[in-house]
Each structure stands twice: as C-alpha cells, then as structure tokens.
Amino acid sequence: MIKQPAPLGSRNTAGARIRETRKHRKIRPMDLLAKLQIAGVDISASTLSLIERQNRPLADWELRIFADILGVSTDWLIGKES
C-alpha cells in the first residue's frame, strides 16, 4: 500500500517551496537545520517538518534566513514569483 502524503496545512505559504527547494538541491534536513542554527534559527527536526508541511507559521526574519540559505528570494518562497 502506498502511503499518501499528508495534506498541506495553512499556517504558512512558504513551507512547500522550502521543502521543494531543499529536495531539489539535495539538502538533507539535518544539514539545513545545521545551517539554520549557524544563522540564528534554532529549530528541531520536528519543527522543520511542521514548517515544510505548512503547519507552523514562519516569522519574517525566519523566512529571510530560509531564503538566504536556499538561495531563493522571499517573494519566490511565498509564491509572489513563479
């Protein structure tokens, strides 16, 4: 039986694109967490999962750091750019 992905939440609009970019760039969750911690965002693996599933809101400063680490714009993360 194939497990269906959990439906995305509605707590943020960037989570799905964070996950998409992380996977596309072959960044493991633990590596992303390490980079986030160096940049001042100290979150757990379960919190990253909640963000990527759009079940945890992001502060504006967290969004900026995610964008910097992933090499994308904040506008792209929130869906303002294609």
mmCIF file of the N, C-alpha and C atoms, coordinates in Angstrom:
data_MODEL
# 
_entry.id   MODEL 
# 
loop_
_atom_site.group_PDB 
_atom_site.id 
_atom_site.type_symbol 
_atom_site.label_atom_id 
_atom_site.label_alt_id 
_atom_site.label_comp_id 
_atom_site.label_asym_id 
_atom_site.label_entity_id 
_atom_site.label_seq_id 
_atom_site.pdbx_PDB_ins_code 
_atom_site.Cartn_x 
_atom_site.Cartn_y 
_atom_site.Cartn_z 
_atom_site.occupancy 
_atom_site.B_iso_or_equiv 
_atom_site.pdbx_formal_charge 
_atom_site.auth_seq_id 
_atom_site.auth_comp_id 
_atom_site.auth_asym_id 
_atom_site.auth_atom_id 
_atom_site.pdbx_PDB_model_num 
ATOM 1   N N  . MET A 1 1  ? 0.842  -1.165 0.000   1.00 0.00 ? 1  MET A N  1 
ATOM 2   C CA . MET A 1 1  ? 0.000  0.000  0.000   1.00 0.00 ? 1  MET A CA 1 
ATOM 3   C C  . MET A 1 1  ? 0.892  1.236  0.000   1.00 0.00 ? 1  MET A C  1 
ATOM 4   N N  . ILE A 1 2  ? 0.607  2.177  -0.878  1.00 0.00 ? 2  ILE A N  1 
ATOM 5   C CA . ILE A 1 2  ? 1.371  3.409  -0.979  1.00 0.00 ? 2  ILE A CA 1 
ATOM 6   C C  . ILE A 1 2  ? 0.798  4.424  -0.005  1.00 0.00 ? 2  ILE A C  1 
ATOM 7   N N  . LYS A 1 3  ? 1.691  4.977  0.802   1.00 0.00 ? 3  LYS A N  1 
ATOM 8   C CA . LYS A 1 3  ? 1.264  5.983  1.764   1.00 0.00 ? 3  LYS A CA 1 
ATOM 9   C C  . LYS A 1 3  ? 1.083  7.314  1.045   1.00 0.00 ? 3  LYS A C  1 
ATOM 10  N N  . GLN A 1 4  ? -0.062 7.916  1.212   1.00 0.00 ? 4  GLN A N  1 
ATOM 11  C CA . GLN A 1 4  ? -0.354 9.210  0.603   1.00 0.00 ? 4  GLN A CA 1 
ATOM 12  C C  . GLN A 1 4  ? 0.287  10.311 1.440   1.00 0.00 ? 4  GLN A C  1 
ATOM 13  N N  . PRO A 1 5  ? 0.863  11.326 0.765   1.00 0.00 ? 5  PRO A N  1 
ATOM 14  C CA . PRO A 1 5  ? 1.433  12.422 1.551   1.00 0.00 ? 5  PRO A CA 1 
ATOM 15  C C  . PRO A 1 5  ? 0.350  13.144 2.331   1.00 0.00 ? 5  PRO A C  1 
ATOM 16  N N  . ALA A 1 6  ? 0.750  13.656 3.483   1.00 0.00 ? 6  ALA A N  1 
ATOM 17  C CA . ALA A 1 6  ? -0.201 14.403 4.307   1.00 0.00 ? 6  ALA A CA 1 
ATOM 18  C C  . ALA A 1 6  ? -0.595 15.682 3.579   1.00 0.00 ? 6  ALA A C  1 
ATOM 19  N N  . PRO A 1 7  ? -1.839 16.086 3.696   1.00 0.00 ? 7  PRO A N  1 
ATOM 20  C CA . PRO A 1 7  ? -2.244 17.340 3.056   1.00 0.00 ? 7  PRO A CA 1 
ATOM 21  C C  . PRO A 1 7  ? -1.511 18.517 3.691   1.00 0.00 ? 7  PRO A C  1 
ATOM 22  N N  . LEU A 1 8  ? -1.250 19.519 2.866   1.00 0.00 ? 8  LEU A N  1 
ATOM 23  C CA . LEU A 1 8  ? -0.553 20.693 3.367   1.00 0.00 ? 8  LEU A CA 1 
ATOM 24  C C  . LEU A 1 8  ? -1.464 21.496 4.265   1.00 0.00 ? 8  LEU A C  1 
ATOM 25  N N  . GLY A 1 9  ? -0.881 22.111 5.260   1.00 0.00 ? 9  GLY A N  1 
ATOM 26  C CA . GLY A 1 9  ? -1.635 22.951 6.178   1.00 0.00 ? 9  GLY A CA 1 
ATOM 27  C C  . GLY A 1 9  ? -1.810 24.348 5.613   1.00 0.00 ? 9  GLY A C  1 
ATOM 28  N N  . SER A 1 10 ? -2.246 25.237 6.453   1.00 0.00 ? 10 SER A N  1 
ATOM 29  C CA . SER A 1 10 ? -2.493 26.603 6.004   1.00 0.00 ? 10 SER A CA 1 
ATOM 30  C C  . SER A 1 10 ? -1.839 27.628 6.938   1.00 0.00 ? 10 SER A C  1 
ATOM 31  N N  . ARG A 1 11 ? -0.819 27.225 7.677   1.00 0.00 ? 11 ARG A N  1 
ATOM 32  C CA . ARG A 1 11 ? -0.183 28.128 8.636   1.00 0.00 ? 11 ARG A CA 1 
ATOM 33  C C  . ARG A 1 11 ? 0.899  28.994 7.997   1.00 0.00 ? 11 ARG A C  1 
ATOM 34  N N  . ASN A 1 12 ? 1.396  28.619 6.824   1.00 0.00 ? 12 ASN A N  1 
ATOM 35  C CA . ASN A 1 12 ? 2.349  29.442 6.086   1.00 0.00 ? 12 ASN A CA 1 
ATOM 36  C C  . ASN A 1 12 ? 2.232  29.095 4.604   1.00 0.00 ? 12 ASN A C  1 
ATOM 37  N N  . THR A 1 13 ? 2.724  29.962 3.750   1.00 0.00 ? 13 THR A N  1 
ATOM 38  C CA . THR A 1 13 ? 2.671  29.695 2.310   1.00 0.00 ? 13 THR A CA 1 
ATOM 39  C C  . THR A 1 13 ? 4.019  29.259 1.770   1.00 0.00 ? 13 THR A C  1 
ATOM 40  N N  . ALA A 1 14 ? 5.065  29.352 2.562   1.00 0.00 ? 14 ALA A N  1 
ATOM 41  C CA . ALA A 1 14 ? 6.415  29.070 2.077   1.00 0.00 ? 14 ALA A CA 1 
ATOM 42  C C  . ALA A 1 14 ? 6.870  27.634 2.296   1.00 0.00 ? 14 ALA A C  1 
ATOM 43  N N  . GLY A 1 15 ? 6.251  26.923 3.200   1.00 0.00 ? 15 GLY A N  1 
ATOM 44  C CA . GLY A 1 15 ? 6.732  25.599 3.583   1.00 0.00 ? 15 GLY A CA 1 
ATOM 45  C C  . GLY A 1 15 ? 6.903  24.619 2.441   1.00 0.00 ? 15 GLY A C  1 
ATOM 46  N N  . ALA A 1 16 ? 5.929  24.559 1.552   1.00 0.00 ? 16 ALA A N  1 
ATOM 47  C CA . ALA A 1 16 ? 6.011  23.622 0.439   1.00 0.00 ? 16 ALA A CA 1 
ATOM 48  C C  . ALA A 1 16 ? 7.189  23.957 -0.477  1.00 0.00 ? 16 ALA A C  1 
ATOM 49  N N  . ARG A 1 17 ? 7.432  25.251 -0.689  1.00 0.00 ? 17 ARG A N  1 
ATOM 50  C CA . ARG A 1 17 ? 8.553  25.647 -1.547  1.00 0.00 ? 17 ARG A CA 1 
ATOM 51  C C  . ARG A 1 17 ? 9.892  25.469 -0.839  1.00 0.00 ? 17 ARG A C  1 
ATOM 52  N N  . ILE A 1 18 ? 9.908  25.605 0.472   1.00 0.00 ? 18 ILE A N  1 
ATOM 53  C CA . ILE A 1 18 ? 11.127 25.308 1.224   1.00 0.00 ? 18 ILE A CA 1 
ATOM 54  C C  . ILE A 1 18 ? 11.484 23.845 1.029   1.00 0.00 ? 18 ILE A C  1 
ATOM 55  N N  . ARG A 1 19 ? 10.498 22.976 1.188   1.00 0.00 ? 19 ARG A N  1 
ATOM 56  C CA . ARG A 1 19 ? 10.733 21.541 1.026   1.00 0.00 ? 19 ARG A CA 1 
ATOM 57  C C  . ARG A 1 19 ? 11.138 21.212 -0.408  1.00 0.00 ? 19 ARG A C  1 
ATOM 58  N N  . GLU A 1 20 ? 10.444 21.795 -1.374  1.00 0.00 ? 20 GLU A N  1 
ATOM 59  C CA . GLU A 1 20 ? 10.743 21.559 -2.791  1.00 0.00 ? 20 GLU A CA 1 
ATOM 60  C C  . GLU A 1 20 ? 12.192 21.959 -3.111  1.00 0.00 ? 20 GLU A C  1 
ATOM 61  N N  . THR A 1 21 ? 12.596 23.119 -2.644  1.00 0.00 ? 21 THR A N  1 
ATOM 62  C CA . THR A 1 21 ? 13.950 23.600 -2.917  1.00 0.00 ? 21 THR A CA 1 
ATOM 63  C C  . THR A 1 21 ? 14.986 22.746 -2.206  1.00 0.00 ? 21 THR A C  1 
ATOM 64  N N  . ARG A 1 22 ? 14.710 22.407 -0.958  1.00 0.00 ? 22 ARG A N  1 
ATOM 65  C CA . ARG A 1 22 ? 15.649 21.557 -0.208  1.00 0.00 ? 22 ARG A CA 1 
ATOM 66  C C  . ARG A 1 22 ? 15.869 20.236 -0.914  1.00 0.00 ? 22 ARG A C  1 
ATOM 67  N N  . LYS A 1 23 ? 14.798 19.608 -1.357  1.00 0.00 ? 23 LYS A N  1 
ATOM 68  C CA . LYS A 1 23 ? 14.914 18.315 -2.037  1.00 0.00 ? 23 LYS A CA 1 
ATOM 69  C C  . LYS A 1 23 ? 15.588 18.464 -3.399  1.00 0.00 ? 23 LYS A C  1 
ATOM 70  N N  . HIS A 1 24 ? 15.229 19.516 -4.141  1.00 0.00 ? 24 HIS A N  1 
ATOM 71  C CA . HIS A 1 24 ? 15.815 19.742 -5.462  1.00 0.00 ? 24 HIS A CA 1 
ATOM 72  C C  . HIS A 1 24 ? 17.331 19.932 -5.356  1.00 0.00 ? 24 HIS A C  1 
ATOM 73  N N  . ARG A 1 25 ? 17.770 20.605 -4.313  1.00 0.00 ? 25 ARG A N  1 
ATOM 74  C CA . ARG A 1 25 ? 19.196 20.866 -4.122  1.00 0.00 ? 25 ARG A CA 1 
ATOM 75  C C  . ARG A 1 25 ? 19.884 19.769 -3.323  1.00 0.00 ? 25 ARG A C  1 
ATOM 76  N N  . LYS A 1 26 ? 19.119 18.704 -3.035  1.00 0.00 ? 26 LYS A N  1 
ATOM 77  C CA . LYS A 1 26 ? 19.638 17.540 -2.314  1.00 0.00 ? 26 LYS A CA 1 
ATOM 78  C C  . LYS A 1 26 ? 20.269 17.913 -0.971  1.00 0.00 ? 26 LYS A C  1 
ATOM 79  N N  . ILE A 1 27 ? 19.562 18.782 -0.254  1.00 0.00 ? 27 ILE A N  1 
ATOM 80  C CA . ILE A 1 27 ? 19.987 19.173 1.090   1.00 0.00 ? 27 ILE A CA 1 
ATOM 81  C C  . ILE A 1 27 ? 19.215 18.325 2.092   1.00 0.00 ? 27 ILE A C  1 
ATOM 82  N N  . ARG A 1 28 ? 19.932 17.579 2.883   1.00 0.00 ? 28 ARG A N  1 
ATOM 83  C CA . ARG A 1 28 ? 19.273 16.758 3.906   1.00 0.00 ? 28 ARG A CA 1 
ATOM 84  C C  . ARG A 1 28 ? 18.705 17.655 4.998   1.00 0.00 ? 28 ARG A C  1 
ATOM 85  N N  . PRO A 1 29 ? 17.605 17.244 5.615   1.00 0.00 ? 29 PRO A N  1 
ATOM 86  C CA . PRO A 1 29 ? 17.024 18.063 6.687   1.00 0.00 ? 29 PRO A CA 1 
ATOM 87  C C  . PRO A 1 29 ? 18.029 18.433 7.767   1.00 0.00 ? 29 PRO A C  1 
ATOM 88  N N  . MET A 1 30 ? 18.870 17.492 8.168   1.00 0.00 ? 30 MET A N  1 
ATOM 89  C CA . MET A 1 30 ? 19.838 17.774 9.233   1.00 0.00 ? 30 MET A CA 1 
ATOM 90  C C  . MET A 1 30 ? 20.859 18.820 8.791   1.00 0.00 ? 30 MET A C  1 
ATOM 91  N N  . ASP A 1 31 ? 21.231 18.806 7.512   1.00 0.00 ? 31 ASP A N  1 
ATOM 92  C CA . ASP A 1 31 ? 22.167 19.813 7.008   1.00 0.00 ? 31 ASP A CA 1 
ATOM 93  C C  . ASP A 1 31 ? 21.515 21.192 6.991   1.00 0.00 ? 31 ASP A C  1 
ATOM 94  N N  . LEU A 1 32 ? 20.248 21.241 6.597   1.00 0.00 ? 32 LEU A N  1 
ATOM 95  C CA . LEU A 1 32 ? 19.528 22.507 6.613   1.00 0.00 ? 32 LEU A CA 1 
ATOM 96  C C  . LEU A 1 32 ? 19.402 23.022 8.047   1.00 0.00 ? 32 LEU A C  1 
ATOM 97  N N  . LEU A 1 33 ? 19.104 22.134 8.968   1.00 0.00 ? 33 LEU A N  1 
ATOM 98  C CA . LEU A 1 33 ? 18.992 22.530 10.378  1.00 0.00 ? 33 LEU A CA 1 
ATOM 99  C C  . LEU A 1 33 ? 20.309 23.100 10.900  1.00 0.00 ? 33 LEU A C  1 
ATOM 100 N N  . ALA A 1 34 ? 21.437 22.499 10.500  1.00 0.00 ? 34 ALA A N  1 
ATOM 101 C CA . ALA A 1 34 ? 22.743 22.997 10.930  1.00 0.00 ? 34 ALA A CA 1 
ATOM 102 C C  . ALA A 1 34 ? 22.987 24.400 10.382  1.00 0.00 ? 34 ALA A C  1 
ATOM 103 N N  . LYS A 1 35 ? 22.655 24.620 9.105   1.00 0.00 ? 35 LYS A N  1 
ATOM 104 C CA . LYS A 1 35 ? 22.833 25.946 8.509   1.00 0.00 ? 35 LYS A CA 1 
ATOM 105 C C  . LYS A 1 35 ? 21.914 26.970 9.164   1.00 0.00 ? 35 LYS A C  1 
ATOM 106 N N  . LEU A 1 36 ? 20.707 26.552 9.461   1.00 0.00 ? 36 LEU A N  1 
ATOM 107 C CA . LEU A 1 36 ? 19.773 27.452 10.142  1.00 0.00 ? 36 LEU A CA 1 
ATOM 108 C C  . LEU A 1 36 ? 20.296 27.827 11.519  1.00 0.00 ? 36 LEU A C  1 
ATOM 109 N N  . GLN A 1 37 ? 20.835 26.850 12.240  1.00 0.00 ? 37 GLN A N  1 
ATOM 110 C CA . GLN A 1 37 ? 21.339 27.111 13.583  1.00 0.00 ? 37 GLN A CA 1 
ATOM 111 C C  . GLN A 1 37 ? 22.499 28.105 13.538  1.00 0.00 ? 37 GLN A C  1 
ATOM 112 N N  . ILE A 1 38 ? 23.395 27.950 12.576  1.00 0.00 ? 38 ILE A N  1 
ATOM 113 C CA . ILE A 1 38 ? 24.509 28.885 12.425  1.00 0.00 ? 38 ILE A CA 1 
ATOM 114 C C  . ILE A 1 38 ? 23.987 30.295 12.158  1.00 0.00 ? 38 ILE A C  1 
ATOM 115 N N  . ALA A 1 39 ? 22.871 30.389 11.413  1.00 0.00 ? 39 ALA A N  1 
ATOM 116 C CA . ALA A 1 39 ? 22.288 31.687 11.072  1.00 0.00 ? 39 ALA A CA 1 
ATOM 117 C C  . ALA A 1 39 ? 21.389 32.247 12.178  1.00 0.00 ? 39 ALA A C  1 
ATOM 118 N N  . GLY A 1 40 ? 21.220 31.503 13.261  1.00 0.00 ? 40 GLY A N  1 
ATOM 119 C CA . GLY A 1 40 ? 20.443 32.008 14.389  1.00 0.00 ? 40 GLY A CA 1 
ATOM 120 C C  . GLY A 1 40 ? 19.022 31.498 14.500  1.00 0.00 ? 40 GLY A C  1 
ATOM 121 N N  . VAL A 1 41 ? 18.670 30.506 13.680  1.00 0.00 ? 41 VAL A N  1 
ATOM 122 C CA . VAL A 1 41 ? 17.335 29.897 13.762  1.00 0.00 ? 41 VAL A CA 1 
ATOM 123 C C  . VAL A 1 41 ? 17.519 28.511 14.371  1.00 0.00 ? 41 VAL A C  1 
ATOM 124 N N  . ASP A 1 42 ? 17.233 28.383 15.646  1.00 0.00 ? 42 ASP A N  1 
ATOM 125 C CA . ASP A 1 42 ? 17.436 27.120 16.355  1.00 0.00 ? 42 ASP A CA 1 
ATOM 126 C C  . ASP A 1 42 ? 16.111 26.382 16.462  1.00 0.00 ? 42 ASP A C  1 
ATOM 127 N N  . ILE A 1 43 ? 15.856 25.513 15.485  1.00 0.00 ? 43 ILE A N  1 
ATOM 128 C CA . ILE A 1 43 ? 14.622 24.724 15.476  1.00 0.00 ? 43 ILE A CA 1 
ATOM 129 C C  . ILE A 1 43 ? 14.974 23.241 15.425  1.00 0.00 ? 43 ILE A C  1 
ATOM 130 N N  . SER A 1 44 ? 14.034 22.409 15.812  1.00 0.00 ? 44 SER A N  1 
ATOM 131 C CA . SER A 1 44 ? 14.229 20.963 15.804  1.00 0.00 ? 44 SER A CA 1 
ATOM 132 C C  . SER A 1 44 ? 13.812 20.377 14.463  1.00 0.00 ? 44 SER A C  1 
ATOM 133 N N  . ALA A 1 45 ? 14.148 19.110 14.281  1.00 0.00 ? 45 ALA A N  1 
ATOM 134 C CA . ALA A 1 45 ? 13.748 18.411 13.056  1.00 0.00 ? 45 ALA A CA 1 
ATOM 135 C C  . ALA A 1 45 ? 12.229 18.342 12.941  1.00 0.00 ? 45 ALA A C  1 
ATOM 136 N N  . SER A 1 46 ? 11.551 18.159 14.062  1.00 0.00 ? 46 SER A N  1 
ATOM 137 C CA . SER A 1 46 ? 10.089 18.095 14.008  1.00 0.00 ? 46 SER A CA 1 
ATOM 138 C C  . SER A 1 46 ? 9.495  19.457 13.662  1.00 0.00 ? 46 SER A C  1 
ATOM 139 N N  . THR A 1 47 ? 10.131 20.533 14.119  1.00 0.00 ? 47 THR A N  1 
ATOM 140 C CA . THR A 1 47 ? 9.651  21.869 13.763  1.00 0.00 ? 47 THR A CA 1 
ATOM 141 C C  . THR A 1 47 ? 9.871  22.139 12.287  1.00 0.00 ? 47 THR A C  1 
ATOM 142 N N  . LEU A 1 48 ? 11.016 21.718 11.736  1.00 0.00 ? 48 LEU A N  1 
ATOM 143 C CA . LEU A 1 48 ? 11.255 21.867 10.297  1.00 0.00 ? 48 LEU A CA 1 
ATOM 144 C C  . LEU A 1 48 ? 10.192 21.106 9.511   1.00 0.00 ? 48 LEU A C  1 
ATOM 145 N N  . SER A 1 49 ? 9.856  19.924 9.972   1.00 0.00 ? 49 SER A N  1 
ATOM 146 C CA . SER A 1 49 ? 8.810  19.145 9.315   1.00 0.00 ? 49 SER A CA 1 
ATOM 147 C C  . SER A 1 49 ? 7.471  19.883 9.341   1.00 0.00 ? 49 SER A C  1 
ATOM 148 N N  . LEU A 1 50 ? 7.142  20.469 10.478  1.00 0.00 ? 50 LEU A N  1 
ATOM 149 C CA . LEU A 1 50 ? 5.903  21.246 10.577  1.00 0.00 ? 50 LEU A CA 1 
ATOM 150 C C  . LEU A 1 50 ? 5.915  22.433 9.612   1.00 0.00 ? 50 LEU A C  1 
ATOM 151 N N  . ILE A 1 51 ? 7.058  23.093 9.491   1.00 0.00 ? 51 ILE A N  1 
ATOM 152 C CA . ILE A 1 51 ? 7.168  24.221 8.565   1.00 0.00 ? 51 ILE A CA 1 
ATOM 153 C C  . ILE A 1 51 ? 6.971  23.744 7.136   1.00 0.00 ? 51 ILE A C  1 
ATOM 154 N N  . GLU A 1 52 ? 7.658  22.673 6.758   1.00 0.00 ? 52 GLU A N  1 
ATOM 155 C CA . GLU A 1 52 ? 7.572  22.168 5.390   1.00 0.00 ? 52 GLU A CA 1 
ATOM 156 C C  . GLU A 1 52 ? 6.175  21.661 5.049   1.00 0.00 ? 52 GLU A C  1 
ATOM 157 N N  . ARG A 1 53 ? 5.436  21.197 6.045   1.00 0.00 ? 53 ARG A N  1 
ATOM 158 C CA . ARG A 1 53 ? 4.058  20.750 5.809   1.00 0.00 ? 53 ARG A CA 1 
ATOM 159 C C  . ARG A 1 53 ? 3.060  21.892 5.980   1.00 0.00 ? 53 ARG A C  1 
ATOM 160 N N  . GLN A 1 54 ? 3.586  23.086 6.197   1.00 0.00 ? 54 GLN A N  1 
ATOM 161 C CA . GLN A 1 54 ? 2.790  24.309 6.334   1.00 0.00 ? 54 GLN A CA 1 
ATOM 162 C C  . GLN A 1 54 ? 1.872  24.279 7.554   1.00 0.00 ? 54 GLN A C  1 
ATOM 163 N N  . ASN A 1 55 ? 2.342  23.637 8.607   1.00 0.00 ? 55 ASN A N  1 
ATOM 164 C CA . ASN A 1 55 ? 1.576  23.555 9.846   1.00 0.00 ? 55 ASN A CA 1 
ATOM 165 C C  . ASN A 1 55 ? 2.153  24.411 10.961  1.00 0.00 ? 55 ASN A C  1 
ATOM 166 N N  . ARG A 1 56 ? 3.190  25.172 10.659  1.00 0.00 ? 56 ARG A N  1 
ATOM 167 C CA . ARG A 1 56 ? 3.763  26.112 11.635  1.00 0.00 ? 56 ARG A CA 1 
ATOM 168 C C  . ARG A 1 56 ? 4.035  27.426 10.911  1.00 0.00 ? 56 ARG A C  1 
ATOM 169 N N  . PRO A 1 57 ? 3.604  28.532 11.483  1.00 0.00 ? 57 PRO A N  1 
ATOM 170 C CA . PRO A 1 57 ? 3.868  29.824 10.829  1.00 0.00 ? 57 PRO A CA 1 
ATOM 171 C C  . PRO A 1 57 ? 5.353  30.174 10.900  1.00 0.00 ? 57 PRO A C  1 
ATOM 172 N N  . LEU A 1 58 ? 5.774  31.008 9.967   1.00 0.00 ? 58 LEU A N  1 
ATOM 173 C CA . LEU A 1 58 ? 7.148  31.499 9.934   1.00 0.00 ? 58 LEU A CA 1 
ATOM 174 C C  . LEU A 1 58 ? 7.172  32.985 10.261  1.00 0.00 ? 58 LEU A C  1 
ATOM 175 N N  . ALA A 1 59 ? 8.130  33.377 11.076  1.00 0.00 ? 59 ALA A N  1 
ATOM 176 C CA . ALA A 1 59 ? 8.354  34.808 11.303  1.00 0.00 ? 59 ALA A CA 1 
ATOM 177 C C  . ALA A 1 59 ? 9.041  35.375 10.065  1.00 0.00 ? 59 ALA A C  1 
ATOM 178 N N  . ASP A 1 60 ? 8.896  36.667 9.858   1.00 0.00 ? 60 ASP A N  1 
ATOM 179 C CA . ASP A 1 60 ? 9.503  37.289 8.685   1.00 0.00 ? 60 ASP A CA 1 
ATOM 180 C C  . ASP A 1 60 ? 11.022 37.107 8.669   1.00 0.00 ? 60 ASP A C  1 
ATOM 181 N N  . TRP A 1 61 ? 11.656 37.200 9.823   1.00 0.00 ? 61 TRP A N  1 
ATOM 182 C CA . TRP A 1 61 ? 13.107 37.044 9.874   1.00 0.00 ? 61 TRP A CA 1 
ATOM 183 C C  . TRP A 1 61 ? 13.522 35.596 9.595   1.00 0.00 ? 61 TRP A C  1 
ATOM 184 N N  . GLU A 1 62 ? 12.682 34.629 9.974   1.00 0.00 ? 62 GLU A N  1 
ATOM 185 C CA . GLU A 1 62 ? 12.973 33.226 9.657   1.00 0.00 ? 62 GLU A CA 1 
ATOM 186 C C  . GLU A 1 62 ? 12.866 32.999 8.152   1.00 0.00 ? 62 GLU A C  1 
ATOM 187 N N  . LEU A 1 63 ? 11.839 33.582 7.538   1.00 0.00 ? 63 LEU A N  1 
ATOM 188 C CA . LEU A 1 63 ? 11.645 33.454 6.097   1.00 0.00 ? 63 LEU A CA 1 
ATOM 189 C C  . LEU A 1 63 ? 12.865 33.978 5.348   1.00 0.00 ? 63 LEU A C  1 
ATOM 190 N N  . ARG A 1 64 ? 13.378 35.139 5.771   1.00 0.00 ? 64 ARG A N  1 
ATOM 191 C CA . ARG A 1 64 ? 14.544 35.733 5.130   1.00 0.00 ? 64 ARG A CA 1 
ATOM 192 C C  . ARG A 1 64 ? 15.755 34.806 5.228   1.00 0.00 ? 64 ARG A C  1 
ATOM 193 N N  . ILE A 1 65 ? 15.948 34.189 6.381   1.00 0.00 ? 65 ILE A N  1 
ATOM 194 C CA . ILE A 1 65 ? 17.091 33.286 6.570   1.00 0.00 ? 65 ILE A CA 1 
ATOM 195 C C  . ILE A 1 65 ? 16.925 32.029 5.728   1.00 0.00 ? 65 ILE A C  1 
ATOM 196 N N  . PHE A 1 66 ? 15.726 31.454 5.691   1.00 0.00 ? 66 PHE A N  1 
ATOM 197 C CA . PHE A 1 66 ? 15.489 30.295 4.815   1.00 0.00 ? 66 PHE A CA 1 
ATOM 198 C C  . PHE A 1 66 ? 15.824 30.655 3.371   1.00 0.00 ? 66 PHE A C  1 
ATOM 199 N N  . ALA A 1 67 ? 15.368 31.813 2.912   1.00 0.00 ? 67 ALA A N  1 
ATOM 200 C CA . ALA A 1 67 ? 15.618 32.242 1.534   1.00 0.00 ? 67 ALA A CA 1 
ATOM 201 C C  . ALA A 1 67 ? 17.112 32.380 1.272   1.00 0.00 ? 67 ALA A C  1 
ATOM 202 N N  . ASP A 1 68 ? 17.826 32.997 2.194   1.00 0.00 ? 68 ASP A N  1 
ATOM 203 C CA . ASP A 1 68 ? 19.275 33.166 2.029   1.00 0.00 ? 68 ASP A CA 1 
ATOM 204 C C  . ASP A 1 68 ? 19.988 31.821 1.946   1.00 0.00 ? 68 ASP A C  1 
ATOM 205 N N  . ILE A 1 69 ? 19.654 30.924 2.837   1.00 0.00 ? 69 ILE A N  1 
ATOM 206 C CA . ILE A 1 69 ? 20.313 29.613 2.863   1.00 0.00 ? 69 ILE A CA 1 
ATOM 207 C C  . ILE A 1 69 ? 20.000 28.816 1.602   1.00 0.00 ? 69 ILE A C  1 
ATOM 208 N N  . LEU A 1 70 ? 18.763 28.876 1.145   1.00 0.00 ? 70 LEU A N  1 
ATOM 209 C CA . LEU A 1 70 ? 18.351 28.102 -0.023  1.00 0.00 ? 70 LEU A CA 1 
ATOM 210 C C  . LEU A 1 70 ? 18.671 28.795 -1.347  1.00 0.00 ? 70 LEU A C  1 
ATOM 211 N N  . GLY A 1 71 ? 19.088 30.057 -1.289  1.00 0.00 ? 71 GLY A N  1 
ATOM 212 C CA . GLY A 1 71 ? 19.465 30.773 -2.500  1.00 0.00 ? 71 GLY A CA 1 
ATOM 213 C C  . GLY A 1 71 ? 18.294 31.177 -3.370  1.00 0.00 ? 71 GLY A C  1 
ATOM 214 N N  . VAL A 1 72 ? 17.178 31.484 -2.733  1.00 0.00 ? 72 VAL A N  1 
ATOM 215 C CA . VAL A 1 72 ? 15.983 31.935 -3.459  1.00 0.00 ? 72 VAL A CA 1 
ATOM 216 C C  . VAL A 1 72 ? 15.494 33.230 -2.810  1.00 0.00 ? 72 VAL A C  1 
ATOM 217 N N  . SER A 1 73 ? 14.564 33.894 -3.470  1.00 0.00 ? 73 SER A N  1 
ATOM 218 C CA . SER A 1 73 ? 14.030 35.130 -2.895  1.00 0.00 ? 73 SER A CA 1 
ATOM 219 C C  . SER A 1 73 ? 12.868 34.818 -1.946  1.00 0.00 ? 73 SER A C  1 
ATOM 220 N N  . THR A 1 74 ? 12.645 35.737 -1.039  1.00 0.00 ? 74 THR A N  1 
ATOM 221 C CA . THR A 1 74 ? 11.495 35.584 -0.144  1.00 0.00 ? 74 THR A CA 1 
ATOM 222 C C  . THR A 1 74 ? 10.197 35.655 -0.952  1.00 0.00 ? 74 THR A C  1 
ATOM 223 N N  . ASP A 1 75 ? 10.178 36.488 -1.987  1.00 0.00 ? 75 ASP A N  1 
ATOM 224 C CA . ASP A 1 75 ? 8.982  36.565 -2.841  1.00 0.00 ? 75 ASP A CA 1 
ATOM 225 C C  . ASP A 1 75 ? 8.693  35.221 -3.500  1.00 0.00 ? 75 ASP A C  1 
ATOM 226 N N  . TRP A 1 76 ? 9.725  34.513 -3.930  1.00 0.00 ? 76 TRP A N  1 
ATOM 227 C CA . TRP A 1 76 ? 9.502  33.210 -4.541  1.00 0.00 ? 76 TRP A CA 1 
ATOM 228 C C  . TRP A 1 76 ? 8.968  32.229 -3.498  1.00 0.00 ? 76 TRP A C  1 
ATOM 229 N N  . LEU A 1 77 ? 9.539  32.261 -2.298  1.00 0.00 ? 77 LEU A N  1 
ATOM 230 C CA . LEU A 1 77 ? 9.080  31.336 -1.254  1.00 0.00 ? 77 LEU A CA 1 
ATOM 231 C C  . LEU A 1 77 ? 7.601  31.529 -0.925  1.00 0.00 ? 77 LEU A C  1 
ATOM 232 N N  . ILE A 1 78 ? 7.134  32.758 -0.955  1.00 0.00 ? 78 ILE A N  1 
ATOM 233 C CA . ILE A 1 78 ? 5.726  32.984 -0.600  1.00 0.00 ? 78 ILE A CA 1 
ATOM 234 C C  . ILE A 1 78 ? 4.796  32.970 -1.806  1.00 0.00 ? 78 ILE A C  1 
ATOM 235 N N  . GLY A 1 79 ? 5.345  32.642 -2.980  1.00 0.00 ? 79 GLY A N  1 
ATOM 236 C CA . GLY A 1 79 ? 4.507  32.457 -4.156  1.00 0.00 ? 79 GLY A CA 1 
ATOM 237 C C  . GLY A 1 79 ? 4.224  33.718 -4.964  1.00 0.00 ? 79 GLY A C  1 
ATOM 238 N N  . LYS A 1 80 ? 4.948  34.795 -4.706  1.00 0.00 ? 80 LYS A N  1 
ATOM 239 C CA . LYS A 1 80 ? 4.734  36.020 -5.469  1.00 0.00 ? 80 LYS A CA 1 
ATOM 240 C C  . LYS A 1 80 ? 5.473  35.992 -6.810  1.00 0.00 ? 80 LYS A C  1 
ATOM 241 N N  . GLU A 1 81 ? 6.455  35.091 -6.934  1.00 0.00 ? 81 GLU A N  1 
ATOM 242 C CA . GLU A 1 81 ? 7.200  34.904 -8.172  1.00 0.00 ? 81 GLU A CA 1 
ATOM 243 C C  . GLU A 1 81 ? 7.040  33.465 -8.621  1.00 0.00 ? 81 GLU A C  1 
ATOM 244 N N  . SER A 1 82 ? 7.047  33.264 -9.913  1.00 0.00 ? 82 SER A N  1 
ATOM 245 C CA . SER A 1 82 ? 6.948  31.899 -10.466 1.00 0.00 ? 82 SER A CA 1 
ATOM 246 C C  . SER A 1 82 ? 8.303  31.228 -10.494 1.00 0.00 ? 82 SER A C  1 
# 
